Amino acid sequence: MTFTTRFAPSPTGPLHLGHAYSAILAHDMARQNGGRFLLRMEDTDLQRCKPEWEALILQDMAWLGLRWDGPVHRQSDHIADYNSRIETLIARGLLYPCSCSRADIRAALSAPQEGAIPAVYPGTCRGRGMDSRHPDDALRLDLTAAFDVLRDADLRFEETGPTHKGHHTVTMDQAQKQIGDIVLSRKGEDIVAYFLASAFDDADQGITDVVRGEDLFAFTPIQVLLQHLLDLPTPRYHHHQLIRDDQGKRLAKRDDARAISKYRADGVTPDQMRSILSLPPAS
C-alpha cells in the first residue's frame, strides 16, 4: 500500500506554528517515502468552522510550499457517511442515548486538547434503550459491550513517534479508566465526534501513517477500538512533539501572535519558517 499521510486542520481559526510543524512533517514523510500527502478539513462543527478560515489555511499551506495530492476532503460533505456507520453500531446494540449536559457533550465532540482530557463519564444514562432516545440526545459507545464483541480481537497499534515508540495494546481496563463511554454524535446538531470521523476518514482515504501532535496519543486507543468494531484497517501512528511558547505552554489558535499569516506579513520566508521550527530545508 502506498505510504500516505494527511494534515487535518479544523477551519476555526488561523494556522499557528504547531500546525505548520505537523503539516510540514507529514508532508516531508510522505515525499521521502514516495507517497501521498492529503489535506482534510475537519469541519463538522458548522457553528465554528468558517469559509474564510479555510481560505487562509489554504493560503498558508501554499506559502509553506506544501502540495497535497487530490482535492481537499471536507468532513461536512460526508455527514451522511458517518451517520450510516453510526447506524451500524446502533444495530449491533453498542450505543445508547444520553441526555446529560449539553455543554459537556459538545465539548466531548471536539478534538481533545493537551491537559484537557475530559472526566470519565459516570454512566448516568447507561442502560437506556434506543427506544427512549430524544431527538436532542447524544449517542455514547457502551465500552463494556464493545469489548465483549471484540474479546478475541488483537487490539494493537504501532507507534513510530519519539515519545511512545513501539507497539501498544488497547485493554478494557485502560479504556474504562481513561476514556469511558465516549460520545460519538449529537443528532440535534448533526455533529460527529472528532475521533469517530477521523477514524472513518483515515480508512476511507487509505491513510497508512497518521502524523499528529502527542496531545492526541491518549485518544488513539478509542480510534483503534472503533476501527475494529467497523472492520477498518489500523494505520501506524506518529505522535510528534508539540510546539510551545517561552513558558512551555502549548500553542493554540487563540495565540494569534504565532499565526502563520502574521509571519508571512512580516516577511519571513518559508525556509526561515522551517528553521524556526527546527525542521530541515525543503528538498
C-alpha positions in Angstrom: 0.0 0.0 0.0 1.3 3.5 -0.9 2.7 5.4 2.1 0.0 8.0 2.8 -0.2 10.8 5.4 -2.6 13.6 5.9 -2.9 17.0 7.5 -6.4 17.6 9.0 -7.0 21.1 10.5 -10.3 22.5 11.7 -11.1 25.8 10.0 -12.0 27.6 13.2 -9.0 30.0 13.3 -5.6 30.7 11.7 -2.8 28.2 11.4 -0.1 28.6 14.0 3.4 27.3 14.4 2.2 24.0 15.8 0.0 23.4 12.8 2.9 24.3 10.5 5.2 21.8 12.2 2.7 19.0 11.9 1.8 19.8 8.3 5.4 20.0 7.1 6.4 16.9 9.0 3.6 14.8 7.5 4.3 16.3 4.0 8.0 15.5 4.2 7.5 12.0 5.5 5.2 11.3 2.5 7.6 12.7 0.0 10.6 10.9 1.5 8.7 7.6 1.2 7.5 8.3 -2.4 3.9 8.5 -1.0 0.9 10.8 -0.9 0.1 13.8 1.3 -3.6 14.5 1.7 -5.4 17.6 3.0 -8.6 17.2 5.1 -10.8 19.9 6.6 -12.3 18.6 9.9 -15.3 21.0 9.6 -18.2 19.1 11.1 -18.8 21.8 13.7 -20.7 24.2 11.4 -21.1 26.8 14.0 -17.4 27.4 14.5 -16.0 26.5 11.1 -15.9 29.3 8.6 -15.0 29.5 4.9 -12.7 32.5 5.5 -10.6 30.4 7.9 -10.4 27.6 5.3 -9.2 30.0 2.7 -6.5 31.3 5.0 -5.4 27.8 5.7 -5.0 27.0 2.0 -3.0 30.2 1.5 -0.7 29.5 4.4 0.0 25.9 3.2 0.7 27.0 -0.3 3.1 29.7 1.1 4.8 27.0 3.1 5.5 25.1 -0.1 3.2 22.2 0.7 1.4 20.5 -2.1 -1.3 18.0 -1.4 -2.5 15.2 -3.6 -6.0 15.2 -4.9 -8.9 17.5 -3.8 -9.4 18.8 -0.3 -11.6 16.3 1.7 -14.2 18.2 3.7 -15.9 16.2 6.5 -19.0 18.4 6.3 -19.6 16.8 2.9 -19.7 13.3 4.4 -22.0 13.6 7.4 -24.4 11.0 5.8 -21.5 8.5 5.6 -20.6 9.0 9.3 -24.3 8.6 10.3 -24.7 5.4 8.3 -21.8 3.9 10.2 -23.2 5.1 13.5 -26.4 3.3 12.5 -24.3 0.1 12.1 -23.2 0.4 15.7 -26.8 1.1 16.9 -28.0 -2.1 15.1 -25.3 -4.1 17.0 -26.5 -2.7 20.3 -23.3 -0.8 21.0 -24.7 2.7 21.5 -27.1 4.2 24.0 -28.8 7.7 24.1 -27.5 10.3 26.6 -29.3 13.4 27.7 -26.6 14.8 30.0 -25.3 18.4 30.0 -25.3 19.9 26.5 -22.1 21.8 27.2 -20.3 18.7 28.4 -21.4 16.7 25.4 -20.5 19.4 22.9 -17.0 19.7 24.5 -16.6 15.9 24.2 -17.3 16.0 20.5 -14.3 18.4 19.8 -10.7 17.4 19.2 -9.1 16.9 22.7 -6.5 19.4 23.9 -3.4 18.8 25.9 -4.2 18.7 29.6 -7.9 18.8 28.9 -8.9 15.1 28.7 -12.5 15.1 29.9 -13.5 13.3 33.1 -14.6 9.7 32.5 -18.4 9.6 32.1 -20.1 8.2 35.3 -22.7 6.2 33.3 -25.7 8.3 34.2 -27.6 7.2 31.1 -26.1 3.8 30.6 -28.7 1.1 30.3 -31.2 3.3 28.4 -32.5 1.7 25.2 -32.6 3.3 21.8 -36.4 3.4 22.0 -36.1 6.1 24.7 -34.0 8.3 22.5 -35.0 12.0 22.3 -34.1 14.0 19.1 -31.6 16.1 21.1 -29.9 13.2 22.8 -26.3 12.3 22.2 -25.1 8.8 21.5 -22.5 7.1 23.6 -20.5 4.0 23.0 -21.0 1.3 25.5 -17.4 0.2 26.2 -18.4 -3.0 28.0 -20.5 -4.1 25.1 -17.8 -3.1 22.6 -15.1 -5.1 24.4 -17.4 -8.1 24.7 -17.8 -8.1 20.9 -14.0 -7.7 20.5 -13.0 -10.1 23.2 -10.9 -12.2 20.7 -9.6 -9.3 18.7 -5.9 -8.2 18.6 -6.3 -4.6 19.6 -2.7 -3.4 18.9 -1.3 -0.4 17.1 2.2 0.6 16.1 3.6 4.0 17.2 6.6 5.5 15.5 6.8 8.8 17.3 9.7 9.6 19.6 7.9 9.5 23.0 5.8 6.4 22.7 7.6 4.4 20.1 6.7 0.7 19.9 3.6 -1.5 19.9 0.7 -0.8 22.2 -2.2 -3.0 23.2 -5.7 -1.5 24.0 -7.2 -3.0 27.0 -10.7 -2.7 28.6 -9.2 -1.7 31.9 -7.2 1.1 30.3 -10.2 2.3 28.2 -12.7 2.3 31.1 -10.3 4.2 33.4 -9.0 6.8 30.9 -11.8 7.2 28.3 -15.1 5.7 29.4 -18.4 5.6 27.4 -17.4 8.4 24.9 -19.9 10.5 22.9 -20.0 9.6 19.2 -22.6 12.1 17.9 -25.3 14.6 18.6 -28.1 14.3 16.1 -29.9 17.5 17.0 -26.8 19.5 16.0 -25.6 17.0 13.3 -22.2 16.9 14.9 -19.9 13.8 14.8 -17.2 13.3 17.3 -13.7 14.2 16.2 -12.2 10.7 16.8 -15.0 8.9 15.1 -15.0 11.0 11.9 -11.2 10.9 11.9 -11.0 7.1 12.2 -13.5 6.7 9.3 -11.7 9.1 7.1 -8.3 7.6 7.7 -9.6 4.3 6.5 -11.6 5.7 3.6 -8.7 7.8 2.4 -6.1 5.0 2.7 -4.0 6.7 5.3 -1.1 4.4 6.3 0.6 6.8 8.7 -1.2 9.3 11.0 1.0 12.2 11.9 -0.2 14.4 14.7 0.6 16.0 18.0 1.4 13.9 21.0 -1.5 15.5 22.9 -3.7 13.1 20.9 -1.9 9.9 21.8 -4.2 9.2 24.7 -7.2 9.1 22.4 -5.6 6.6 19.9 -7.0 3.6 21.8 -10.6 4.6 21.2 -9.9 5.1 17.5 -8.3 1.6 17.3 -11.4 0.2 19.1 -13.7 1.9 16.6 -11.6 0.6 13.7 -12.0 -3.0 14.9 -15.8 -2.6 15.5 -16.3 -1.4 12.0 -13.7 -3.7 10.3 -11.5 -0.8 9.3 -7.7 -1.1 9.0 -5.5 0.4 11.7 -2.8 2.7 10.4 0.6 3.4 12.0 0.7 6.4 14.3 3.4 9.0 14.7 2.7 11.5 17.5 5.2 14.3 17.4 6.4 16.9 19.9 4.3 20.0 20.5 5.5 23.5 19.7 5.4 25.6 22.8 5.8 29.2 23.8 8.6 30.5 26.1 6.7 29.5 29.2 6.3 25.9 27.9 2.6 26.3 27.1 1.2 24.5 24.0 0.3 26.9 21.2 -3.4 27.2 20.3 -5.4 29.1 17.7 -6.1 31.8 20.3 -2.4 32.6 20.1 -2.7 34.9 17.1 0.8 36.3 17.6 2.0 32.9 16.4 -0.3 32.8 13.3 1.5 31.8 10.1 -0.2 34.6 8.3 1.5 37.1 10.5 4.9 35.6 9.9 4.1 35.9 6.2 3.1 39.6 6.6 6.4 40.3 8.5 8.4 39.0 5.6 9.5 35.6 7.0 10.3 33.1 4.2 9.2 29.5 4.1 12.8 28.4 4.6 13.1 30.6 7.6 9.9 29.1 9.0 11.4 25.7 8.7 14.4 26.9 10.6 12.2 28.4 13.3 10.6 25.0 13.7 13.9 23.2 13.7 12.9 21.3 10.5 15.3 20.6 7.6 15.1 22.8 4.5 12.7 21.7 1.7 14.3 19.1 -0.6 
